[in-house]
């Protein structure tokens, strides 16, 4: 895939480091340039003062025109202009401020002066001639006022170029160091998307990249675990689907072959109907589980008396479980919930209990009024085999109990408890599994009394 310039981590790191290097060199130049100019002018002024003192001494000790001419040529060769004052008057051509000429004519030194001579800003040093009062010599040298005069500009360009080169090299090294583990993570993500759940990424610094590697490894492990559970769940469901289908197919073949006698047809039909109803319930549970997290899952919140609802469920299930009893308060317990969905939850829990409890073992439905947390409680307890402490952590996972206890005791499809958990959550309540005082399992459903919630 073609990438735009600057879209990769390497390019951005190089650009960032080059920009930082450029800014650093520029800021350093802006701060150091005035100091460098001051230092250059200070050194130039010191040398100019020495030259002026030497020139005044030479001319004063040997007042000779040839000496003066030779000295002027030598100084001009060094870029220094020479101006002579005789009897307080400037005798050399040039536009020199009158105050400087007057000072020399009065026998005063001109030190550390900056003036405009012949239209240029120059450093000026003047000395009176010791043997000739009223005479003097004035030296002028151009002041350092910019980068070019001191050679700072070429130095700045070299520093800037060196900074950019160093920034580019540092950016490439940094980007390669950062990009390597990210590329490894990207490759692992591609393999993960292709179905390789064994892929793992070696965590490497910095800390953010290590977090990315740990997160990717956690995702791979979670996907592997989730797919393993889905695989086990599908195996469990396929087994549950195959059982009624095998029965229905066997009776259908027997009827078509005339093996079943006429007086046994009614019994065969009832068996086929029972298995078809079981198959229909299983498919309905699968559809309900698939729709639980959908936004359009229908939930109608109404004021519901839990005492009346549990009483109706007790009467309906007593034919299948004569030992079923209800423990109900004397006063109504009204909660905002969906009566149909709550009854579906209770029917699933009761079906699970009736399937596993021995004959005459107790099954108890209990309603408790609102507690301090603002919730009413419904309990379904039984005297069956119950759960171990390890089972309680898995009891609401799809197919977990069916997979664990198949061939050990009576089990269902493993969908009922998962469906009950999801349904109670959609009703805004909570459901917990535990140990019942009757010796079996206890399921506790808590529903809020004051406010209905429909989480999505």
TASULGI-V413864 format. One record per run of one state. SS is the DSSP state (hx for helix, st for strand, lp for the rest). FROM is the first residue (numbers start at 1). TO is the last residue. Records with the same first field share a line. If there is no record, write none. Layout:
BEGIN
SS->FROM-TO / FROM-TO
END
This chain:
BEGIN
lp->1-8 / 62-64 / 78-79 / 87-88 / 91-97 / 106-109 / 118-119 / 129-135 / 143-146 / 151-151 / 194-206 / 258-261 / 292-301 / 318-323 / 328-333 / 338-338 / 357-362 / 369-374 / 383-390 / 394-399 / 406-415 / 427-429 / 436-440 / 449-456
hx->9-61 / 65-77 / 98-105 / 147-150 / 152-193 / 207-257 / 262-291 / 306-317 / 339-356 / 391-393 / 400-405 / 416-426
st->80-86 / 89-90 / 110-117 / 120-128 / 136-142 / 302-305 / 324-327 / 334-337 / 363-368 / 375-382 / 430-435 / 441-448
END
